[in-house]
Amino acid sequence: MQLEQGPFIQTAGFCEQVIEDKSGVLSLIRMIDTVTTTAAGPDAPIEMPPVTYKLKMVIVLKSGRARGRHELKVIPELPSAETLPPIALSVEFRGEDQGARIIADMPFTFKLEGLYWFKVYLDDNLLTMMPFRVVYRRLTTGQVGTHQV
């Protein structure tokens, strides 16, 4: 498949909510590519504890000259460069401005701080990569020392 002729990426990313109106128009609410998680207290862990974040993954493709049924895969890559099993589904292209719209609830547990990549493949061709950064803030509290003069 020659990707120079399609399909083409209209949108690929993450958001918190998707609204589809009666005419099929999408509104993507709170497009996000970074989340900050905070632990506070005297015993706040040095390493980030796992945090689950409810994401919606949105991928909208337009056919161009692409036709037929194809496999779309999203492969998460952790900041450690380890990959997780792919999320796979089939999509069908009918040409021109027709396309595929993928809107998926994707609760994801982030176990590491850093940059995650979600690699999007059509068949075995890399279409795009969606970044998602997790930032950990550790706030410790303790007693302030006093001294006498």
Secondary structure by P-SEA (a helix, b strand, c coil): cccccccccccccccccccccccbbbbbcccccbbbbbbbcccccccccbbbbbbbbbbbbbbcccccbbbbbbbbbcccccccccbbbbbbbccccbbbbbbbbcccccccccbbbbbbbccccccbbbbbbbbbbbbbbbbbbbbcc
